[in-house]
Amino acid sequence: MKRVSFLCLCLVMVMLLQVSSAAAENVIPAPPEGNLRYSITVTKFKNEAGWRGRWSVGDGMQTVMTNLLYESGWFIVLGDDEMRKAAMKEQDFAASGRTAQGKKTAKIGRMTPAQLLVRGSITHVQDDTGSGGGGLSFQGFSIGGSAGKAEMNVTVYLVDSETGQVKASTDVVGVSGKRGFTVGYHGGGLGGLGGNFGGSEKDNVGKALEDAVGQAVLFLIKQLDSIPWEGSVVMVKCDKIIINRGSREGVVVGREFKVGAVDELVDPDTGEVLDSEMTEVGTIKVTKTKEKISYCAPVSGSGMNKGMSVFPMDR
């Protein structure tokens, strides 16, 4: 009897260790204090796998990834194509003169541009699930989890919106049955497809999709160190220097930046920017932040002017 009890205890400990390990692997880490953020948007993923269900895997991938990027706190997440088109439609309607005009009226030319674009393709979906009860809802349809498992192969691209060049790409394989991804400091599930996407009652293809999205977001976060972060001086008045980056971009009081003039090296044949060189004139420290701007004081150097570029000191 004692031997049986000991074996049972060992099995329980092994299971707890497996659950703990899975939980550790599937956590999006919290961004460090003062993390500098980039604006990003997710385009619809192409369904090249030929999978057809009662919901669209391409729409689902876009919805869940947008949600997880937002919850992660690492990025300034912009609306997807449909959201932005709806916003532009409202701006056009307001500009037509048919609405009441005021400070809060939607204005043309105020939309935040995306520095980074995420796009991709779903290249393979294997679903060994039979029919079952409901649990996952998307665009008015309800589908449910049942026995079996699913696997989803996804190729993800990170694109520089200015140049259109692919900055990084990866292939991920999402598998159902894994513990769902959570966000480091939120600790909750993903709400992307209706209901609690971090729960257990959902379609197995949805579970595989969630796993693929979590892996993709971790990959995107790892690319940030290789992407230059830049701002500009918008005003210089005595010892007060204002830059066009604020709390929205993760700028905090005490952060230091180097300031200088940037010369672009342009290919005379193609017009493409080949590289840039900065002539540093000094450094500044943030004394106050607002949502989109920061007030700074000079630390060293002189000759800082409007239009000069600012770069973080530690990058």
C-alpha positions as CSV (number, residue, x, y, z in Angstrom):
1,M,0.0,0.0,0.0
2,K,2.8,2.4,0.9
3,R,4.6,1.6,-2.4
4,V,1.4,2.4,-4.4
5,S,0.9,5.6,-2.5
6,F,4.5,6.6,-3.2
7,L,4.1,5.9,-6.9
8,C,0.9,7.9,-7.0
9,L,2.7,10.8,-5.3
10,C,5.6,10.6,-7.8
11,L,3.1,10.6,-10.7
12,V,1.3,13.7,-9.3
13,M,4.7,15.5,-8.9
14,V,5.6,14.7,-12.5
15,M,2.3,16.0,-13.8
16,L,2.7,19.2,-11.7
17,L,6.2,19.7,-13.1
18,Q,4.9,19.2,-16.7
19,V,2.1,21.7,-16.1
20,S,4.5,24.3,-14.6
21,S,6.9,23.8,-17.5
22,A,4.2,24.3,-20.0
23,A,2.9,27.4,-18.3
24,A,6.4,28.9,-18.2
25,E,6.9,28.2,-21.9
26,N,3.6,29.8,-22.9
27,V,3.9,33.2,-21.2
28,I,4.4,36.4,-23.1
29,P,6.9,38.3,-20.9
30,A,6.1,41.7,-19.5
31,P,8.0,44.5,-21.3
32,P,10.8,46.1,-19.2
33,E,10.2,49.5,-17.6
34,G,10.8,52.2,-20.2
35,N,10.4,49.8,-23.1
36,L,10.3,51.9,-26.3
37,R,7.4,50.9,-28.5
38,Y,6.8,50.8,-32.2
39,S,3.4,51.2,-34.0
40,I,2.3,47.9,-35.7
41,T,-0.7,46.6,-37.6
42,V,-1.7,43.1,-38.6
43,T,-3.1,42.3,-42.0
44,K,-5.4,39.4,-42.9
45,F,-3.6,36.1,-43.1
46,K,-4.0,34.2,-46.4
47,N,-5.5,30.8,-46.0
48,E,-3.3,28.8,-48.4
49,A,-4.1,25.5,-46.7
50,G,-7.5,25.0,-48.3
51,W,-9.1,24.4,-44.9
52,R,-12.7,25.3,-44.8
53,G,-14.8,25.4,-41.6
54,R,-17.6,27.4,-40.1
55,W,-15.1,30.2,-39.4
56,S,-12.3,31.8,-41.3
57,V,-8.8,30.9,-40.1
58,G,-7.4,34.0,-41.8
59,D,-9.7,36.3,-40.0
60,G,-9.2,34.4,-36.8
61,M,-5.4,34.7,-37.0
62,Q,-5.6,38.5,-37.6
63,T,-8.1,39.0,-34.7
64,V,-6.2,37.0,-32.1
65,M,-2.8,38.3,-33.0
66,T,-4.0,41.9,-32.9
67,N,-5.5,41.2,-29.5
68,L,-2.4,39.5,-28.1
69,L,0.0,42.2,-29.4
70,Y,-2.2,44.8,-27.7
71,E,-2.4,42.9,-24.4
72,S,1.4,42.2,-24.4
73,G,2.2,45.9,-23.9
74,W,5.3,45.7,-26.3
75,F,3.7,47.7,-29.2
76,I,1.4,50.5,-30.2
77,V,-1.2,48.4,-31.8
78,L,-3.2,49.9,-34.6
79,G,-6.6,48.7,-36.0
80,D,-6.7,46.2,-38.8
81,D,-7.6,47.1,-42.4
82,E,-11.4,47.1,-41.7
83,M,-11.0,49.2,-38.6
84,R,-8.9,51.8,-40.3
85,K,-11.2,51.9,-43.4
86,A,-14.2,52.5,-41.0
87,A,-12.3,55.3,-39.3
88,M,-11.4,56.9,-42.7
89,K,-15.1,56.6,-43.8
90,E,-16.2,58.4,-40.6
91,Q,-13.5,61.1,-41.3
92,D,-14.8,61.6,-44.8
93,F,-18.4,61.8,-43.5
94,A,-17.4,64.5,-41.0
95,A,-15.5,66.4,-43.6
96,S,-18.6,66.5,-45.8
97,G,-20.2,69.1,-43.6
98,R,-23.2,66.8,-42.7
99,T,-22.2,66.4,-39.1
100,A,-21.9,68.7,-36.1
101,Q,-18.5,70.3,-36.1
102,G,-16.4,70.5,-32.9
103,K,-13.1,69.7,-31.3
104,K,-14.0,66.0,-31.1
105,T,-15.1,65.7,-34.7
106,A,-13.0,63.1,-36.6
107,K,-10.4,64.9,-38.7
108,I,-8.5,63.8,-41.8
109,G,-4.8,63.5,-41.5
110,R,-4.6,62.5,-37.8
111,M,-4.4,58.7,-38.1
112,T,-1.3,57.1,-36.6
113,P,0.9,55.5,-39.3
114,A,2.2,51.9,-38.8
115,Q,6.0,51.5,-38.6
116,L,5.8,47.8,-38.8
117,L,3.4,45.4,-40.6
118,V,2.6,41.8,-39.8
119,R,1.3,39.6,-42.6
120,G,1.5,35.9,-43.2
121,S,0.0,32.7,-44.7
122,I,-1.6,29.6,-43.2
123,T,0.1,26.9,-45.2
124,H,-1.3,23.7,-43.6
125,V,-4.2,22.8,-41.3
126,Q,-4.7,19.2,-40.0
127,D,-7.8,18.6,-38.1
128,D,-8.4,15.2,-36.6
129,T,-11.5,16.4,-34.7
130,G,-14.9,14.9,-35.1
131,S,-18.2,16.9,-34.7
132,G,-19.0,18.1,-31.2
133,G,-20.7,20.7,-29.0
134,G,-20.2,24.4,-29.2
135,G,-17.7,26.6,-27.4
136,L,-16.0,29.0,-29.8
137,S,-17.9,31.8,-31.6
138,F,-16.8,33.9,-34.5
139,Q,-18.8,36.3,-36.7
140,G,-22.1,34.8,-35.5
141,F,-21.1,31.1,-35.9
142,S,-20.6,28.7,-33.0
143,I,-18.3,25.7,-33.1
144,G,-17.3,23.4,-30.3
145,G,-14.4,21.4,-29.0
146,S,-14.4,17.6,-29.1
147,A,-11.9,14.7,-29.1
148,G,-8.9,14.6,-31.3
149,K,-6.3,17.3,-32.1
150,A,-5.4,19.8,-34.7
151,E,-2.2,21.3,-36.1
152,M,-1.6,24.5,-38.0
153,N,1.5,25.7,-39.9
154,V,1.9,29.4,-40.3
155,T,4.5,31.6,-42.0
156,V,4.8,35.0,-40.5
157,Y,6.5,38.1,-42.0
158,L,7.6,41.3,-40.2
159,V,7.7,44.2,-42.8
160,D,9.1,47.7,-42.6
161,S,6.3,49.9,-43.8
162,E,8.7,52.6,-45.1
163,T,10.7,50.4,-47.4
164,G,8.4,47.4,-47.8
165,Q,11.3,45.1,-47.0
166,V,10.9,42.0,-44.9
167,K,12.8,42.5,-41.7
168,A,12.3,39.0,-40.4
169,S,10.2,35.9,-41.0
170,T,9.5,32.6,-39.3
171,D,7.5,29.4,-39.6
172,V,5.5,28.3,-36.6
173,V,3.5,25.1,-35.9
174,G,0.6,25.5,-33.6
175,V,-0.7,22.4,-31.9
176,S,-3.9,21.9,-29.9
177,G,-3.7,20.4,-26.5
178,K,-1.0,22.8,-25.2
179,R,-1.6,25.2,-22.4
180,G,-2.9,28.5,-23.8
181,F,-0.6,31.5,-23.9
182,T,-1.0,34.2,-21.2
183,V,0.4,37.7,-20.9
184,G,3.1,38.3,-18.3
185,Y,1.4,41.0,-16.3
186,H,-2.2,40.5,-17.3
187,G,-2.3,36.7,-16.6
188,G,-5.5,36.4,-18.6
189,G,-6.6,34.5,-21.7
190,L,-7.1,35.8,-25.2
191,G,-10.5,37.2,-26.0
192,G,-10.1,37.3,-29.8
193,L,-12.7,35.0,-31.2
194,G,-15.5,35.6,-28.8
195,G,-15.9,34.2,-25.3
196,N,-12.8,33.4,-23.3
197,F,-10.2,32.3,-25.8
198,G,-7.9,31.3,-22.9
199,G,-10.5,28.7,-21.7
200,S,-10.8,25.0,-22.5
201,E,-14.1,24.9,-24.4
202,K,-13.2,25.7,-28.0
203,D,-12.5,24.1,-31.3
204,N,-9.3,22.3,-31.7
205,V,-8.3,24.3,-34.8
206,G,-8.9,27.4,-32.6
207,K,-6.5,25.9,-30.0
208,A,-3.9,25.3,-32.6
209,L,-4.4,28.8,-33.9
210,E,-3.9,30.3,-30.4
211,D,-0.7,28.3,-30.0
212,A,0.6,29.5,-33.4
213,V,-0.2,33.2,-32.6
214,G,1.5,33.0,-29.2
215,Q,4.7,31.6,-30.8
216,A,4.5,34.3,-33.5
217,V,4.2,37.2,-31.0
218,L,7.2,35.9,-29.0
219,F,9.2,35.9,-32.3
220,L,8.1,39.5,-33.1
221,I,9.1,40.7,-29.6
222,K,12.6,39.1,-30.1
223,Q,13.1,41.2,-33.3
224,L,12.7,44.6,-31.6
225,D,16.4,44.9,-30.6
226,S,17.4,44.9,-34.3
227,I,15.0,47.6,-35.3
228,P,16.2,51.2,-34.9
229,W,14.0,53.4,-32.8
230,E,14.0,57.1,-33.8
231,G,12.2,60.3,-32.9
232,S,12.6,64.0,-33.9
233,V,13.0,67.4,-32.2
234,V,9.8,69.4,-32.8
235,M,10.7,72.5,-30.7
236,V,13.7,74.2,-29.1
237,K,13.2,77.1,-26.8
238,C,16.0,78.1,-24.5
239,D,16.7,75.0,-22.4
240,K,13.4,73.4,-23.2
241,I,13.5,70.7,-26.0
242,I,10.4,68.9,-27.1
243,I,10.5,65.6,-29.0
244,N,7.7,63.9,-30.9
245,R,7.7,60.8,-28.8
246,G,5.8,60.4,-25.5
247,S,4.3,57.9,-23.0
248,R,2.5,56.2,-25.9
249,E,5.9,55.2,-27.3
250,G,7.1,54.2,-23.8
251,V,9.2,57.3,-23.1
252,V,9.6,57.8,-19.3
253,V,11.0,60.6,-17.2
254,G,14.8,60.3,-16.8
255,R,15.4,58.6,-20.2
256,E,18.3,60.0,-22.1
257,F,18.6,60.4,-25.9
258,K,21.4,61.5,-28.2
259,V,20.5,64.3,-30.7
260,G,22.0,65.0,-34.1
261,A,21.6,65.6,-37.7
262,V,21.1,62.6,-39.9
263,D,22.4,62.4,-43.5
264,E,20.9,59.8,-45.8
265,L,23.1,58.0,-48.3
266,V,20.9,57.6,-51.4
267,D,21.5,55.3,-54.3
268,P,21.7,57.7,-57.4
269,D,20.5,54.9,-59.7
270,T,17.4,53.7,-57.8
271,G,16.7,56.4,-55.2
272,E,16.8,53.8,-52.4
273,V,18.2,54.9,-49.1
274,L,21.3,52.8,-48.6
275,D,22.3,53.9,-45.1
276,S,22.4,56.9,-42.9
277,E,25.0,58.7,-40.8
278,M,24.4,60.8,-37.7
279,T,26.4,63.7,-36.6
280,E,25.8,63.9,-32.8
281,V,25.6,67.3,-31.3
282,G,24.6,66.5,-27.7
283,T,22.4,64.5,-25.3
284,I,19.1,65.3,-23.6
285,K,17.1,63.9,-20.6
286,V,13.4,63.6,-20.4
287,T,11.8,65.8,-17.6
288,K,8.1,65.4,-18.5
289,T,6.0,63.2,-20.7
290,K,2.6,63.5,-22.4
291,E,0.9,61.0,-24.6
292,K,2.6,62.0,-27.9
293,I,5.4,64.3,-26.8
294,S,8.2,64.6,-24.2
295,Y,9.8,67.7,-22.6
296,C,13.6,67.4,-22.3
297,A,16.5,69.3,-20.9
298,P,20.0,69.4,-22.4
299,V,22.7,67.3,-20.7
300,S,25.6,67.9,-22.9
301,G,26.5,69.6,-26.2
302,S,24.8,72.5,-28.0
303,G,23.4,73.5,-31.4
304,M,20.2,71.4,-31.1
305,N,17.6,72.4,-33.6
306,K,14.1,71.6,-34.7
307,G,14.0,68.6,-37.1
308,M,17.1,66.9,-35.7
309,S,16.8,63.2,-34.9
310,V,16.8,61.6,-31.4
311,F,18.0,58.1,-30.6
312,P,18.0,56.2,-27.3
313,M,21.4,56.2,-25.6
314,D,21.4,52.5,-24.9
315,R,20.8,51.3,-28.5
